[in-house]
Amino acid sequence: MYDALRQRQSASLAGQAVGTPKFKRIMLKVSGEALAGSRGFGLDPSVLESIAAEVQQAHSRGIQVAITIGGGNYWRGQQAWEGIERATADYVGMLATVMNAMCMQAALEKLGVPTRVQTAIEMKEVAEPYIRRRAIRHLEAGRVVVFGAGTGNPYFTTDTAAALRAAEMNAEVFLKATKVDGVYTCDPVKHPDTARRYDRLSYRRVAQEGLQVMDETAITLCKENSIPVIVFNALAPGNILRAAMGEDVGTVVGEAEGEAPALGGV
């Protein structure tokens, strides 16, 4: 499976145009579920290395890359046992994101990409504490920065953490890499015949209709800071690089209202 994935990815990346990147600095949000791949739990090394390879391709083209990673492949606080306090469950989830961040750092450095992990909860033995100016300096110096531990506070999702860091880093775009290829009118798995994928959406419509893009706090942060959001399938070879280059992939959420939803599929 791993060899087949890498072969498809290599062919896809080889076919990419060498054009000028549209974005100079990006925030890439990788969901924990995406890192689990087909396993459904834990970390699939083939998926991790595939994502790292595309980040390396974007980095080699001069794009400054910041990454925020979820922890749902190890722990989902909302699905924890009934007796655990919500705040405690959220802190456990933050630790899961740090594990993923460290693995992403290892995968990137194996490819020769200088990488720093910064965490919102201080753990100096394994990562730097989050310092905004230092993170920006790392990006300017050509290093990839991976943010772990969310915002460091319970009751906030990693999507909100990614939106917050995107605003703080002055990122030009928020790339939400998931297991689906965009935003749909309804669940495409449960309703494959009626679900339609949107090409473009406005922040306002996402909030008003409660579309499953990200939580309301995260979408509001992006709206207030004029950061467009691109939702796409991270498991499709070449998608991360295409999104980073500014090519048409997935669903774009921004100021302008979108057209009528397109049929599902890339």
N, C-alpha and C positions, 0 to 999 in steps of 0.2 A: 504494500500500500504506500509506504513511504517513498520508495523509488519511483513509483508511478506518479505520485504527487509532485515530486521534485522535477521529473521529466516534463510534466505538463506546465509547471511553473517556469522552467527554463525556456521552453518554447514560447510561452506567453510573454516573458520579459524580453526575449530576443526580438519579438515583433513590435516592441514599443517604439514609438517615434522618439527621436532624440531632441524634440523641441524644447523651448525654454519653459521651465516650470512656471505655472501661474502663481503659485504661492511661495513666499520666501520662508515662512515659519508656520508650521502646522501643529495642531494638537490631535494626536491619534488616541482615541479611546478604544481599548480592546476589552471586550467583555470576557469574564471568566468562562462563561459557557462556550465561547468560541474556542478558547484554549483547550477545552476538554475534547473538542472534535466529536467523533462518533462514539467515544467512550461514555460520554454523559457525565463523567465524574473524574476528577484529577486532571492531570496535564498530559496531553498527547504531544510527545517530542516532535513528531513530524509537522504538526500544526505550528508549534512554537518556532521551529527552524524555518518554516515557510514564511511566516510573518516577519521574522528577523531578516530573511533574505530580501524581502521587498523594502523593508525599512533601510537596509544597506544600499539598495539601488537608489532610493530617494535621497539618501544622505550623500551618495556619490555624485549626485547632480546638483549639489549645493543647497538642498532644502534643509532647513533647521527643523529637527524633529523632537517634539516633546511627546511623551506617552504617559497615559494614565490607564491603569489596569484594574479590572474588577476582580472579585474573589469568589464569584458564584460557582466556580468549578470545585471549590472545596467547602464553602460554607455559605448558606443563605440565612441571614438572621431571621427573616420573616417566617421561615419554615423550621426554625429551631423548636425544641420541645417546649411544651406549654409553660413549664415552671421557670424558665430562664427569663431574667429581666431584659427588656428591649435594649437598654443601653449596653449591657454586658454582651448580648448577642452581636450588637453592632461592632463593638471593640474586637471581638473574635474575628468578625469578617474583615476588619482592617488588617489584622495579622495575616489573613489569607492573601490579601492583595500584596503584601510585602513579599511573601514567598514567590508569587508570580512575577513581581518586579525583579527580584534577584535572578530568577531563571531567565527572564528576558535579557537582562544585562549579560549573563553568561553566554547566551546564544548570539547576541550582537558582537560581543568581544571576540568570540570564536571566529567571526567573520572579519575581524580587524576594525570594528567600529568602536571608537572610544565612547564609553557610556558611564553615566553616573546615576545612582539611585538616590533619591531624596525622599524622606518619609516625614509625614506630618506628626507622627509620634516618634520621639527621639529614641534611637537605638544605634548609638555611634559605632558599636563594634561591627555592624554589617552595612550601614548606609549613612549618608550625610543627613543631618536635619534639614528640613525645608527652609531655605533662605531665598527669597525672591531674587534679589540682586545676584546672588551666586548662581542660581539656576539660569538666569538670563546670560550671565557671563559664560557659562558652560556652552550654551547654544551658540553664542557669538564665536566661541573658540572652536566650533565644529564638533562638539560632543552631543550625543543624544542624551536626553535627561528622561528618566523614568520615575514617575511619581507614585509612591505607595502610601498606604494607610489613609486613603481618602482625604477628608478635610481635617482629620484628627478628632472629629466630634461625632457622637452618635446622632441618629435621626437624619443623617444626610447620606444620600446615595453616592456611588462613585461617579455617576453621570454629573451630579452637581459638583463634585470635586473636580472633574475634568473641565467643566464649564468655568469654574472659578479659576483654575490654573490657566486655562486658555486666555481669560481676560487679563490675568496678572502677567502672563508671558507676552502679551500683545500678539497672540496668534491670529493669523488671517483667516483660518478656517478650522472648524471642529469636525474631524472625521470619525464618525461612529461606526466602528467595525463590529459587525454582529454575525449571526448565523442566517439572517434573512437578507434578501437583496433590495430592501427598501421599505417604505411605509405603505401599508395596504388599507383598503376601506374596511376590511375585516380580516380575521385570522385566515391566511391562505392554506394552512394545514387542515383546519376544520371545514373551510368553505372554499375548496379549490375551484369550483365552477363560478362562483360569484365574486370572489376577492379580486380586486383590481389595484394595481400599483400606481401610486402617484409619481409623476415626474418632478413636480415642484409643489411646494406648500408654503404658506405664510406662517410666521410665528403665531399670529392671531388665530388662524384656523386650527392649528395644532392644539392650542389651549382651549378654544371654544368647543371643539368636537371631542376633546379628550383622546386624541389619536396616540397610539403607543409608540412615541418617538423616544421620549425621555421624561423624567418627572417635571412637574410644573416649575419648580425652582430653577432647574437647569436650563429649561427653554427660555425662562425669563431672563436669566443671566446672559444668555447668548443674544437675545433680542435687545436688551439694554446696551450691550456692547457691540452691536452690529456684527456679530460673528456668525456667518452662515454655517449650517449644519448639513453634512452629507452622510446619509445612512446607507450602508451598502454591505454586501456579503464579503466578509474577510476570508472565507474559505475558498472563494473562486480565485484561481491563480491570476495574478496580475492586477487585481482590483485595488489593492492598497496603493501600488505605484501609480495606477491610472488616476485614482482620486487625488493623490498628492500632487500630481502633475496638472490637475485641473480638468481632466477629461470627463466626459459625461458618463457617470456611473451612479446607480442607485437613485435615491430621492434627495432632492435639495430642499432644505428648509431655510427661508430667508424672508426679506421684506416683501418681495413681490408675490402676489397670489398666483398659484399654479394654474395650469390648464386642467381640463377634464382628465381624470385618472386614466393612465394607460393600462393596457392589459398586463397582468403580472408576468414577470420574467425579465431578464436582462436583455 
